[in-house]
């Protein structure tokens, strides 16, 4: 059996297990990031919706709380001054890797590479994955349509995106989108990835700042209880089904771009995530939410995932041996 602790992702990042926490705005704070890192994965502090002073403080607190590697995620958009300031904060800190996504990463890559930090880029197509490596990415995340939050217009499912991206890159590849358990990790590895990034699963960690009412709504959800809003205006986001999300969907056909920007402002996320308002607020989460049935400490989540992955990989290997006529290892 392959030793998953020797995955290229683990060797690159200096982590024990090939599991990364997704960079989740309003969720990826110091407490969650440090708990994931202490549990053997890579915890990530997300700069989204933080001013630079808060971002600096959150990174420092995460690094103080664990002696394991910690990363950051910086969303790329139109706020260039803020983005540059966030990169400067990250570069000046002791974090292991800077991850970015959501926009064109190329102008920002030299800031990270020149500082000697590891660079990770989130992509949604095989072509983007290849361009990310060419731009200097040390690690590429291939995020499929099953993921929560921002969605790609290409709408590629993980079962096709991951192997296609694996054919295009030589750096470690991380699969994202719908992965919440050991079965998902095993599947991602078999599809050609070197590890997984999980957002929704860690939203339901005990250390997550998500409101208790929202957690209950997520745990009670099924795999069909997410929906994509904003896609008509190229602002697609996968969110938990709610009255607010359904209202946005109803408004989309007639709404102007400005109206959609207002409807999808960060206020809905604050209500949903931090206030527990799943009627007026919206909660970004992936389709894998329907496979999550409990709230556990981050370290326990990671340990369970690794145990499940080993079981399912062994089962798959036994099935292949049986089909090939070879005896099972304990036969």
Phi and psi in degrees as GROMACS dihedral restraints (atoms count N, CA, C in turn):
[ dihedral_restraints ]
;  ai    aj    ak    al  type     phi  dphi    fc
    3     4     5     6     1   -63.8    20    10
    4     5     6     7     1   137.6    20    10
    6     7     8     9     1   -82.9    20    10
    7     8     9    10     1   105.9    20    10
    9    10    11    12     1   -67.3    20    10
   10    11    12    13     1   -19.1    20    10
   12    13    14    15     1   -71.5    20    10
   13    14    15    16     1   -11.7    20    10
   15    16    17    18     1  -101.6    20    10
   16    17    18    19     1    15.1    20    10
   18    19    20    21     1   -55.9    20    10
   19    20    21    22     1   147.0    20    10
   21    22    23    24     1   -54.5    20    10
   22    23    24    25     1   -31.3    20    10
   24    25    26    27     1   -65.6    20    10
   25    26    27    28     1   -43.8    20    10
   27    28    29    30     1   -64.7    20    10
   28    29    30    31     1   -42.9    20    10
   30    31    32    33     1   -65.2    20    10
   31    32    33    34     1   -40.3    20    10
   33    34    35    36     1   -65.6    20    10
   34    35    36    37     1   -46.0    20    10
   36    37    38    39     1   -92.9    20    10
   37    38    39    40     1   -12.9    20    10
   39    40    41    42     1    72.8    20    10
   40    41    42    43     1    31.3    20    10
   42    43    44    45     1  -108.7    20    10
   43    44    45    46     1   164.6    20    10
   45    46    47    48     1   -82.2    20    10
   46    47    48    49     1   -40.0    20    10
   48    49    50    51     1  -123.1    20    10
   49    50    51    52     1   148.7    20    10
   51    52    53    54     1   -81.9    20    10
   52    53    54    55     1    58.5    20    10
   54    55    56    57     1  -131.0    20    10
   55    56    57    58     1   122.1    20    10
   57    58    59    60     1  -110.6    20    10
   58    59    60    61     1   142.9    20    10
   60    61    62    63     1   -80.8    20    10
   61    62    63    64     1   133.6    20    10
   63    64    65    66     1   -65.2    20    10
   64    65    66    67     1   151.1    20    10
   66    67    68    69     1   -83.0    20    10
   67    68    69    70     1    92.2    20    10
   69    70    71    72     1  -104.3    20    10
   70    71    72    73     1   117.8    20    10
   72    73    74    75     1   -60.1    20    10
   73    74    75    76     1   133.4    20    10
   75    76    77    78     1    71.7    20    10
   76    77    78    79     1     1.1    20    10
   78    79    80    81     1  -122.2    20    10
   79    80    81    82     1   -39.5    20    10
   81    82    83    84     1   -77.6    20    10
   82    83    84    85     1    72.4    20    10
   84    85    86    87     1   -97.4    20    10
   85    86    87    88     1  -177.6    20    10
   87    88    89    90     1   -63.1    20    10
   88    89    90    91     1   -37.5    20    10
   90    91    92    93     1   -66.9    20    10
   91    92    93    94     1   -46.4    20    10
   93    94    95    96     1   -67.7    20    10
   94    95    96    97     1   -45.6    20    10
   96    97    98    99     1   -59.0    20    10
   97    98    99   100     1   -45.9    20    10
   99   100   101   102     1   -68.3    20    10
  100   101   102   103     1   -32.5    20    10
  102   103   104   105     1   -68.7    20    10
  103   104   105   106     1   -40.9    20    10
  105   106   107   108     1   -64.9    20    10
  106   107   108   109     1   -44.6    20    10
  108   109   110   111     1   -63.7    20    10
  109   110   111   112     1   -43.4    20    10
  111   112   113   114     1   -63.5    20    10
  112   113   114   115     1   -27.8    20    10
  114   115   116   117     1   -81.4    20    10
  115   116   117   118     1    -2.5    20    10
  117   118   119   120     1   109.4    20    10
  118   119   120   121     1    -6.7    20    10
  120   121   122   123     1   -96.0    20    10
  121   122   123   124     1  -165.1    20    10
  123   124   125   126     1  -108.5    20    10
  124   125   126   127     1   110.4    20    10
  126   127   128   129     1   -78.4    20    10
  127   128   129   130     1   147.3    20    10
  129   130   131   132     1  -132.9    20    10
  130   131   132   133     1   125.3    20    10
  132   133   134   135     1   -88.5    20    10
  133   134   135   136     1   124.4    20    10
  135   136   137   138     1   -96.2    20    10
  136   137   138   139     1   127.5    20    10
  138   139   140   141     1   -75.4    20    10
  139   140   141   142     1   -16.2    20    10
  141   142   143   144     1   -53.3    20    10
  142   143   144   145     1   130.8    20    10
  144   145   146   147     1    65.4    20    10
  145   146   147   148     1    16.2    20    10
  147   148   149   150     1  -108.8    20    10
  148   149   150   151     1   142.5    20    10
  150   151   152   153     1   -78.0    20    10
  151   152   153   154     1   165.9    20    10
  153   154   155   156     1   -66.3    20    10
  154   155   156   157     1   -31.9    20    10
  156   157   158   159     1   -65.5    20    10
  157   158   159   160     1   -41.9    20    10
  159   160   161   162     1   -66.0    20    10
  160   161   162   163     1   -42.5    20    10
  162   163   164   165     1   -58.7    20    10
  163   164   165   166     1   -45.8    20    10
  165   166   167   168     1   -60.7    20    10
  166   167   168   169     1   -43.3    20    10
  168   169   170   171     1   -66.3    20    10
  169   170   171   172     1   -42.0    20    10
  171   172   173   174     1   -63.7    20    10
  172   173   174   175     1   -40.8    20    10
  174   175   176   177     1   -62.4    20    10
  175   176   177   178     1   -46.3    20    10
  177   178   179   180     1   -61.1    20    10
  178   179   180   181     1   -40.9    20    10
  180   181   182   183     1   -67.6    20    10
  181   182   183   184     1   -37.7    20    10
  183   184   185   186     1   -64.5    20    10
  184   185   186   187     1   -44.1    20    10
  186   187   188   189     1   -68.1    20    10
  187   188   189   190     1   -31.7    20    10
  189   190   191   192     1   -71.3    20    10
  190   191   192   193     1   -28.0    20    10
  192   193   194   195     1   -85.1    20    10
  193   194   195   196     1   -13.4    20    10
  195   196   197   198     1  -149.4    20    10
  196   197   198   199     1   151.0    20    10
  198   199   200   201     1   -97.5    20    10
  199   200   201   202     1     9.0    20    10
  201   202   203   204     1   -95.1    20    10
  202   203   204   205     1   159.9    20    10
  204   205   206   207     1   -59.6    20    10
  205   206   207   208     1   142.5    20    10
  207   208   209   210     1  -129.4    20    10
  208   209   210   211     1   143.9    20    10
  210   211   212   213     1  -117.2    20    10
  211   212   213   214     1   176.2    20    10
  213   214   215   216     1  -132.3    20    10
  214   215   216   217     1   156.0    20    10
  216   217   218   219     1  -122.3    20    10
  217   218   219   220     1   129.9    20    10
  219   220   221   222     1  -121.3    20    10
  220   221   222   223     1   114.5    20    10
  222   223   224   225     1   -73.9    20    10
  223   224   225   226     1   135.4    20    10
  225   226   227   228     1   -95.8    20    10
  226   227   228   229     1   122.6    20    10
  228   229   230   231     1  -145.4    20    10
  229   230   231   232     1  -142.4    20    10
  231   232   233   234     1   -97.2    20    10
  232   233   234   235     1    -9.1    20    10
  234   235   236   237     1   -84.6    20    10
  235   236   237   238     1    74.3    20    10
  237   238   239   240     1   -62.7    20    10
  238   239   240   241     1   -39.4    20    10
  240   241   242   243     1   -63.9    20    10
  241   242   243   244     1   -43.1    20    10
  243   244   245   246     1   -65.9    20    10
  244   245   246   247     1   -43.5    20    10
  246   247   248   249     1   -60.2    20    10
  247   248   249   250     1   -47.4    20    10
  249   250   251   252     1   -59.6    20    10
  250   251   252   253     1   -42.2    20    10
  252   253   254   255     1   -63.6    20    10
  253   254   255   256     1   -38.0    20    10
  255   256   257   258     1   -65.9    20    10
  256   257   258   259     1   -40.6    20    10
  258   259   260   261     1   -62.1    20    10
  259   260   261   262     1   -40.5    20    10
  261   262   263   264     1   -63.1    20    10
  262   263   264   265     1   -41.0    20    10
  264   265   266   267     1   -62.4    20    10
  265   266   267   268     1   -46.9    20    10
  267   268   269   270     1   -62.7    20    10
  268   269   270   271     1   -43.4    20    10
  270   271   272   273     1   -65.1    20    10
  271   272   273   274     1   -34.1    20    10
  273   274   275   276     1   -77.7    20    10
  274   275   276   277     1   -10.1    20    10
  276   277   278   279     1   -94.6    20    10
  277   278   279   280     1  -177.9    20    10
  279   280   281   282     1   -98.3    20    10
  280   281   282   283     1    24.2    20    10
  282   283   284   285     1   -72.3    20    10
  283   284   285   286     1   159.1    20    10
  285   286   287   288     1   -84.9    20    10
  286   287   288   289     1   -43.0    20    10
  288   289   290   291     1  -145.4    20    10
  289   290   291   292     1   144.2    20    10
  291   292   293   294     1  -104.9    20    10
  292   293   294   295     1   120.8    20    10
  294   295   296   297     1  -106.0    20    10
  295   296   297   298     1   141.8    20    10
  297   298   299   300     1  -143.0    20    10
  298   299   300   301     1   155.8    20    10
  300   301   302   303     1  -171.1    20    10
  301   302   303   304     1   174.0    20    10
  303   304   305   306     1   100.0    20    10
  304   305   306   307     1   -16.5    20    10
  306   307   308   309     1  -156.7    20    10
  307   308   309   310     1  -167.3    20    10
  309   310   311   312     1   -72.5    20    10
  310   311   312   313     1   113.5    20    10
  312   313   314   315     1   -81.3    20    10
  313   314   315   316     1   -18.3    20    10
  315   316   317   318     1   -55.6    20    10
  316   317   318   319     1   -43.7    20    10
  318   319   320   321     1   -63.6    20    10
  319   320   321   322     1   -21.8    20    10
  321   322   323   324     1   -97.8    20    10
  322   323   324   325     1   -15.5    20    10
  324   325   326   327     1   -58.0    20    10
  325   326   327   328     1   -43.6    20    10
  327   328   329   330     1   -59.8    20    10
  328   329   330   331     1   -30.9    20    10
  330   331   332   333     1   -59.7    20    10
  331   332   333   334     1   -41.4    20    10
  333   334   335   336     1   -76.2    20    10
  334   335   336   337     1   -47.3    20    10
  336   337   338   339     1   -65.6    20    10
  337   338   339   340     1   -41.0    20    10
  339   340   341   342     1   -65.9    20    10
  340   341   342   343     1   -24.5    20    10
  342   343   344   345     1   -86.3    20    10
  343   344   345   346     1    -4.4    20    10
  345   346   347   348     1    80.5    20    10
  346   347   348   349     1    14.7    20    10
  348   349   350   351     1   -89.9    20    10
  349   350   351   352     1   155.8    20    10
  351   352   353   354     1   -73.8    20    10
  352   353   354   355     1   146.8    20    10
  354   355   356   357     1  -121.9    20    10
  355   356   357   358     1   128.3    20    10
  357   358   359   360     1  -121.4    20    10
  358   359   360   361     1   138.1    20    10
  360   361   362   363     1  -126.4    20    10
  361   362   363   364     1   131.0    20    10
  363   364   365   366     1   -87.4    20    10
  364   365   366   367     1   129.1    20    10
  366   367   368   369     1  -130.1    20    10
  367   368   369   370     1   164.6    20    10
  369   370   371   372     1  -127.0    20    10
  370   371   372   373     1    -2.9    20    10
  372   373   374   375     1  -141.0    20    10
  373   374   375   376     1   160.3    20    10
  375   376   377   378     1   -60.8    20    10
  376   377   378   379     1   -35.5    20    10
  378   379   380   381     1   -64.6    20    10
  379   380   381   382     1   -42.6    20    10
  381   382   383   384     1   -64.0    20    10
  382   383   384   385     1   -37.6    20    10
  384   385   386   387     1   -61.3    20    10
  385   386   387   388     1   -44.8    20    10
  387   388   389   390     1   -64.5    20    10
  388   389   390   391     1   -40.6    20    10
  390   391   392   393     1   -66.4    20    10
  391   392   393   394     1   -35.3    20    10
  393   394   395   396     1   -63.3    20    10
  394   395   396   397     1   -44.8    20    10
  396   397   398   399     1   -63.6    20    10
  397   398   399   400     1   -41.3    20    10
  399   400   401   402     1   -63.4    20    10
  400   401   402   403     1   -29.3    20    10
  402   403   404   405     1   -80.1    20    10
  403   404   405   406     1    -7.2    20    10
  405   406   407   408     1   116.2    20    10
  406   407   408   409     1     7.6    20    10
  408   409   410   411     1   -62.4    20    10
  409   410   411   412     1   132.6    20    10
  411   412   413   414     1   -85.3    20    10
  412   413   414   415     1   -18.7    20    10
  414   415   416   417     1  -149.3    20    10
  415   416   417   418     1   137.9    20    10
  417   418   419   420     1  -118.3    20    10
  418   419   420   421     1   132.0    20    10
  420   421   422   423     1  -102.9    20    10
  421   422   423   424     1   124.4    20    10
  423   424   425   426     1  -101.8    20    10
  424   425   426   427     1   108.0    20    10
  426   427   428   429     1  -106.2    20    10
  427   428   429   430     1   121.0    20    10
  429   430   431   432     1   -95.5    20    10
  430   431   432   433     1   176.2    20    10
  432   433   434   435     1   -65.1    20    10
  433   434   435   436     1   -17.7    20    10
  435   436   437   438     1   -71.6    20    10
  436   437   438   439     1   -12.6    20    10
  438   439   440   441     1   -69.7    20    10
  439   440   441   442     1   155.2    20    10
  441   442   443   444     1   -82.5    20    10
  442   443   444   445     1   164.0    20    10
  444   445   446   447     1    76.5    20    10
  445   446   447   448     1  -147.4    20    10
  447   448   449   450     1   -54.3    20    10
  448   449   450   451     1   134.2    20    10
  450   451   452   453     1  -116.4    20    10
  451   452   453   454     1   156.5    20    10
  453   454   455   456     1   -91.4    20    10
  454   455   456   457     1   146.9    20    10
  456   457   458   459     1   -64.7    20    10
  457   458   459   460     1   -21.9    20    10
  459   460   461   462     1   -76.6    20    10
  460   461   462   463     1   -22.5    20    10
  462   463   464   465     1    53.0    20    10
  463   464   465   466     1    46.4    20    10
  465   466   467   468     1   -86.0    20    10
  466   467   468   469     1   132.0    20    10
  468   469   470   471     1   -78.7    20    10
  469   470   471   472     1   155.2    20    10
  471   472   473   474     1   -61.1    20    10
  472   473   474   475     1   -34.5    20    10
  474   475   476   477     1   -65.3    20    10
  475   476   477   478     1   -20.5    20    10
  477   478   479   480     1  -105.3    20    10
  478   479   480   481     1   -37.1    20    10
  480   481   482   483     1   -63.9    20    10
  481   482   483   484     1   -45.9    20    10
  483   484   485   486     1   -63.1    20    10
  484   485   486   487     1   -52.2    20    10
  486   487   488   489     1   -65.0    20    10
  487   488   489   490     1   -33.4    20    10
  489   490   491   492     1   -67.2    20    10
  490   491   492   493     1   -39.6    20    10
  492   493   494   495     1   -68.4    20    10
  493   494   495   496     1   -38.0    20    10
  495   496   497   498     1   -61.2    20    10
  496   497   498   499     1   -30.6    20    10
  498   499   500   501     1   -73.8    20    10
  499   500   501   502     1   -17.7    20    10
  501   502   503   504     1  -103.2    20    10
  502   503   504   505     1   -12.8    20    10
  504   505   506   507     1  -124.9    20    10
  505   506   507   508     1   153.6    20    10
  507   508   509   510     1  -111.4    20    10
  508   509   510   511     1   -14.1    20    10
  510   511   512   513     1   -80.6    20    10
  511   512   513   514     1   164.9    20    10
  513   514   515   516     1   -55.1    20    10
  514   515   516   517     1   137.0    20    10
  516   517   518   519     1  -113.9    20    10
  517   518   519   520     1   131.1    20    10
  519   520   521   522     1  -115.1    20    10
  520   521   522   523     1   129.9    20    10
  522   523   524   525     1   -91.5    20    10
  523   524   525   526     1   138.7    20    10
  525   526   527   528     1  -139.4    20    10
  526   527   528   529     1   147.5    20    10
  528   529   530   531     1   118.4    20    10
  529   530   531   532     1    92.3    20    10
  531   532   533   534     1    88.8    20    10
  532   533   534   535     1     1.1    20    10
  534   535   536   537     1   -88.4    20    10
  535   536   537   538     1   118.8    20    10
  537   538   539   540     1  -136.3    20    10
  538   539   540   541     1    -5.2    20    10
  540   541   542   543     1  -150.2    20    10
  541   542   543   544     1  -175.2    20    10
  543   544   545   546     1   -68.7    20    10
  544   545   546   547     1   -29.9    20    10
  546   547   548   549     1   -62.5    20    10
  547   548   549   550     1   -41.1    20    10
  549   550   551   552     1   -65.2    20    10
  550   551   552   553     1   -42.2    20    10
  552   553   554   555     1   -62.2    20    10
  553   554   555   556     1   -44.8    20    10
  555   556   557   558     1   -60.4    20    10
  556   557   558   559     1   -43.3    20    10
  558   559   560   561     1   -64.0    20    10
  559   560   561   562     1   -43.6    20    10
  561   562   563   564     1   -60.7    20    10
  562   563   564   565     1   -41.8    20    10
  564   565   566   567     1   -64.3    20    10
  565   566   567   568     1   -40.1    20    10
  567   568   569   570     1   -69.2    20    10
  568   569   570   571     1   -26.6    20    10
  570   571   572   573     1   -81.3    20    10
  571   572   573   574     1    -8.5    20    10
  573   574   575   576     1   116.8    20    10
  574   575   576   577     1    -1.3    20    10
  576   577   578   579     1   -80.8    20    10
  577   578   579   580     1   162.5    20    10
  579   580   581   582     1  -104.2    20    10
  580   581   582   583     1    -2.7    20    10
  582   583   584   585     1   178.0    20    10
  583   584   585   586     1  -177.1    20    10
  585   586   587   588     1  -131.0    20    10
  586   587   588   589     1   154.9    20    10
  588   589   590   591     1  -113.6    20    10
  589   590   591   592     1   130.0    20    10
  591   592   593   594     1  -124.4    20    10
  592   593   594   595     1   123.7    20    10
  594   595   596   597     1  -103.4    20    10
  595   596   597   598     1   -61.2    20    10
  597   598   599   600     1   -57.0    20    10
  598   599   600   601     1   -40.3    20    10
  600   601   602   603     1   -60.5    20    10
  601   602   603   604     1   -39.6    20    10
  603   604   605   606     1   -82.1    20    10
  604   605   606   607     1   -14.5    20    10
  606   607   608   609     1   -61.7    20    10
  607   608   609   610     1   -29.4    20    10
  609   610   611   612     1  -102.2    20    10
  610   611   612   613     1    30.6    20    10
  612   613   614   615     1   -87.8    20    10
  613   614   615   616     1   153.2    20    10
  615   616   617   618     1   -60.7    20    10
  616   617   618   619     1   -29.8    20    10
  618   619   620   621     1   -83.3    20    10
  619   620   621   622     1    -4.9    20    10
  621   622   623   624     1   -70.5    20    10
  622   623   624   625     1   146.1    20    10
  624   625   626   627     1   -83.1    20    10
  625   626   627   628     1     5.1    20    10
  627   628   629   630     1   -64.4    20    10
  628   629   630   631     1   137.4    20    10
  630   631   632   633     1   -61.4    20    10
  631   632   633   634     1   146.7    20    10
  633   634   635   636     1   -59.4    20    10
  634   635   636   637     1   -39.7    20    10
  636   637   638   639     1   -63.5    20    10
  637   638   639   640     1   -38.7    20    10
  639   640   641   642     1   -67.9    20    10
  640   641   642   643     1   -39.8    20    10
  642   643   644   645     1   -58.8    20    10
  643   644   645   646     1   -44.9    20    10
  645   646   647   648     1   -61.6    20    10
  646   647   648   649     1   -42.0    20    10
  648   649   650   651     1   -62.8    20    10
  649   650   651   652     1   -38.5    20    10
  651   652   653   654     1   -68.7    20    10
  652   653   654   655     1   -45.2    20    10
  654   655   656   657     1   -62.7    20    10
  655   656   657   658     1   -31.8    20    10
  657   658   659   660     1   -84.4    20    10
  658   659   660   661     1    -2.6    20    10
  660   661   662   663     1   -83.3    20    10
  661   662   663   664     1   157.4    20    10
  663   664   665   666     1  -106.5    20    10
  664   665   666   667     1   178.2    20    10
  666   667   668   669     1   -70.9    20    10
  667   668   669   670     1   -13.4    20    10
  669   670   671   672     1   -99.0    20    10
  670   671   672   673     1     9.0    20    10
  672   673   674   675     1   -96.2    20    10
  673   674   675   676     1    23.5    20    10
  675   676   677   678     1  -117.1    20    10
  676   677   678   679     1   162.9    20    10
  678   679   680   681     1  -150.8    20    10
  679   680   681   682     1   157.1    20    10
  681   682   683   684     1  -103.5    20    10
  682   683   684   685     1   125.8    20    10
  684   685   686   687     1  -117.5    20    10
  685   686   687   688     1   151.7    20    10
  687   688   689   690     1    85.5    20    10
  688   689   690   691     1     0.6    20    10
  690   691   692   693     1   -65.2    20    10
  691   692   693   694     1   -32.4    20    10
  693   694   695   696     1   -60.1    20    10
  694   695   696   697     1   -28.9    20    10
  696   697   698   699     1  -105.8    20    10
  697   698   699   700     1    19.4    20    10
  699   700   701   702     1    58.0    20    10
  700   701   702   703     1    35.9    20    10
  702   703   704   705     1  -127.5    20    10
  703   704   705   706     1    33.8    20    10
  705   706   707   708     1   -58.9    20    10
  706   707   708   709     1   137.3    20    10
  708   709   710   711     1  -140.8    20    10
  709   710   711   712     1   131.8    20    10
  711   712   713   714     1   -89.4    20    10
  712   713   714   715     1   124.8    20    10
  714   715   716   717     1  -134.0    20    10
  715   716   717   718     1   163.7    20    10
  717   718   719   720     1   -67.9    20    10
  718   719   720   721     1   136.8    20    10
  720   721   722   723     1   -61.6    20    10
  721   722   723   724     1   130.9    20    10
  723   724   725   726     1  -156.3    20    10
  724   725   726   727     1   170.5    20    10
  726   727   728   729     1   -60.6    20    10
  727   728   729   730     1   -39.7    20    10
  729   730   731   732     1   -65.5    20    10
  730   731   732   733     1   -42.8    20    10
  732   733   734   735     1   -65.4    20    10
  733   734   735   736     1   -41.7    20    10
  735   736   737   738     1   -66.2    20    10
  736   737   738   739     1   -33.3    20    10
  738   739   740   741     1   -65.6    20    10
  739   740   741   742     1   -42.3    20    10
  741   742   743   744     1   -60.6    20    10
  742   743   744   745     1   -43.3    20    10
  744   745   746   747     1   -62.3    20    10
  745   746   747   748     1   -39.3    20    10
  747   748   749   750     1   -65.9    20    10
  748   749   750   751     1   -34.9    20    10
  750   751   752   753     1   -78.1    20    10
  751   752   753   754     1   -22.9    20    10
  753   754   755   756     1   -53.2    20    10
  754   755   756   757     1   -46.4    20    10
  756   757   758   759     1   -58.7    20    10
  757   758   759   760     1   -31.7    20    10
  759   760   761   762     1  -107.0    20    10
  760   761   762   763     1    -7.9    20    10
  762   763   764   765     1   -76.2    20    10
  763   764   765   766     1   144.0    20    10
  765   766   767   768     1   -80.1    20    10
  766   767   768   769     1   169.4    20    10
  768   769   770   771     1   -59.4    20    10
  769   770   771   772     1   -42.8    20    10
  771   772   773   774     1   -62.6    20    10
  772   773   774   775     1   -40.2    20    10
  774   775   776   777     1   -66.3    20    10
  775   776   777   778     1   -37.5    20    10
  777   778   779   780     1   -68.7    20    10
  778   779   780   781     1   -37.9    20    10
  780   781   782   783     1   -59.5    20    10
  781   782   783   784     1   -40.1    20    10
  783   784   785   786     1   -68.2    20    10
  784   785   786   787     1   -43.4    20    10
  786   787   788   789     1   -63.9    20    10
  787   788   789   790     1   -31.1    20    10
  789   790   791   792     1  -104.1    20    10
  790   791   792   793     1    21.1    20    10
  792   793   794   795     1   -65.2    20    10
  793   794   795   796     1   164.7    20    10
  795   796   797   798     1   -65.4    20    10
  796   797   798   799     1   -12.5    20    10
  798   799   800   801     1   -62.9    20    10
  799   800   801   802     1   -37.2    20    10
  801   802   803   804     1   -63.0    20    10
  802   803   804   805     1   -33.5    20    10
  804   805   806   807     1   -71.3    20    10
  805   806   807   808     1   -40.8    20    10
  807   808   809   810     1   -59.3    20    10
  808   809   810   811     1   -46.1    20    10
  810   811   812   813     1   -61.6    20    10
  811   812   813   814     1   -45.5    20    10
  813   814   815   816     1   -70.5    20    10
  814   815   816   817     1   -43.9    20    10
  816   817   818   819     1   -83.1    20    10
  817   818   819   820     1   -44.7    20    10
  819   820   821   822     1  -102.0    20    10
  820   821   822   823     1   -21.4    20    10
  822   823   824   825     1  -104.4    20    10
  823   824   825   826     1    -8.6    20    10
  825   826   827   828     1    73.0    20    10
  826   827   828   829     1    18.8    20    10
  828   829   830   831     1   -92.8    20    10
  829   830   831   832     1    94.9    20    10
  831   832   833   834     1   -93.5    20    10
  832   833   834   835     1    12.3    20    10
  834   835   836   837     1  -101.2    20    10
  835   836   837   838     1   -52.1    20    10
  837   838   839   840     1   -92.1    20    10
  838   839   840   841     1   -20.3    20    10
  840   841   842   843     1  -100.2    20    10
  841   842   843   844     1   166.8    20    10
  843   844   845   846     1  -125.8    20    10
  844   845   846   847     1   151.2    20    10
  846   847   848   849     1  -125.5    20    10
  847   848   849   850     1   115.2    20    10
  849   850   851   852     1   -71.4    20    10
  850   851   852   853     1   122.7    20    10
  852   853   854   855     1  -159.6    20    10
  853   854   855   856     1   160.5    20    10
  855   856   857   858     1   -90.7    20    10
  856   857   858   859     1   170.4    20    10
  858   859   860   861     1   -62.1    20    10
  859   860   861   862     1   -24.7    20    10
  861   862   863   864     1   -65.2    20    10
  862   863   864   865     1    -8.3    20    10
  864   865   866   867     1   -55.5    20    10
  865   866   867   868     1   -32.2    20    10
  867   868   869   870     1   -70.6    20    10
  868   869   870   871     1    -9.0    20    10
  870   871   872   873     1  -100.2    20    10
  871   872   873   874     1     0.2    20    10
  873   874   875   876     1  -102.3    20    10
  874   875   876   877     1   127.8    20    10
  876   877   878   879     1  -124.8    20    10
  877   878   879   880     1     8.5    20    10
  879   880   881   882     1  -156.6    20    10
  880   881   882   883     1   165.1    20    10
  882   883   884   885     1  -114.8    20    10
  883   884   885   886     1   120.3    20    10
  885   886   887   888     1  -133.4    20    10
  886   887   888   889     1   162.3    20    10
  888   889   890   891     1   -60.4    20    10
  889   890   891   892     1   147.5    20    10
  891   892   893   894     1   -55.5    20    10
  892   893   894   895     1   -41.8    20    10
  894   895   896   897     1   -63.4    20    10
  895   896   897   898     1   -36.5    20    10
  897   898   899   900     1   -71.3    20    10
  898   899   900   901     1   -38.0    20    10
  900   901   902   903     1   -57.2    20    10
  901   902   903   904     1   -48.1    20    10
  903   904   905   906     1   -64.3    20    10
  904   905   906   907     1   -44.2    20    10
  906   907   908   909     1   -61.3    20    10
  907   908   909   910     1   -42.3    20    10
  909   910   911   912     1   -63.6    20    10
  910   911   912   913     1   -42.7    20    10
  912   913   914   915     1   -60.9    20    10
  913   914   915   916     1   -43.6    20    10
  915   916   917   918     1   -65.9    20    10
  916   917   918   919     1   -40.6    20    10
  918   919   920   921     1   -64.5    20    10
  919   920   921   922     1   -43.3    20    10
  921   922   923   924     1   -64.0    20    10
  922   923   924   925     1   -42.4    20    10
  924   925   926   927     1   -60.7    20    10
  925   926   927   928     1   -44.0    20    10
  927   928   929   930     1   -60.9    20    10
  928   929   930   931     1   -41.9    20    10
  930   931   932   933     1   -62.5    20    10
  931   932   933   934     1   -45.9    20    10
  933   934   935   936     1   -73.7    20    10
  934   935   936   937     1   -33.6    20    10
  936   937   938   939     1   -67.0    20    10
  937   938   939   940     1   -39.2    20    10
  939   940   941   942     1   -65.2    20    10
  940   941   942   943     1   -41.0    20    10
  942   943   944   945     1   -61.4    20    10
  943   944   945   946     1   -45.2    20    10
  945   946   947   948     1   -62.6    20    10
  946   947   948   949     1   -41.9    20    10
  948   949   950   951     1   -62.8    20    10
  949   950   951   952     1   -41.0    20    10
  951   952   953   954     1   -64.3    20    10
  952   953   954   955     1   -39.5    20    10
  954   955   956   957     1   -64.4    20    10
  955   956   957   958     1   -40.3    20    10
  957   958   959   960     1   -66.1    20    10
  958   959   960   961     1   -43.1    20    10
  960   961   962   963     1   -61.7    20    10
  961   962   963   964     1   -42.1    20    10
  963   964   965   966     1   -64.0    20    10
  964   965   966   967     1   -40.2    20    10
  966   967   968   969     1   -67.5    20    10
  967   968   969   970     1   -28.5    20    10
  969   970   971   972     1   -89.2    20    10
  970   971   972   973     1    -3.0    20    10
  972   973   974   975     1    84.0    20    10
  973   974   975   976     1     5.4    20    10
  975   976   977   978     1   -86.0    20    10
  976   977   978   979     1   146.0    20    10
  978   979   980   981     1   -71.2    20    10
  979   980   981   982     1   148.7    20    10
  981   982   983   984     1   -65.3    20    10
  982   983   984   985     1   156.4    20    10
  984   985   986   987     1   -54.3    20    10
  985   986   987   988     1   -33.1    20    10
  987   988   989   990     1   -99.2    20    10
  988   989   990   991     1    10.6    20    10
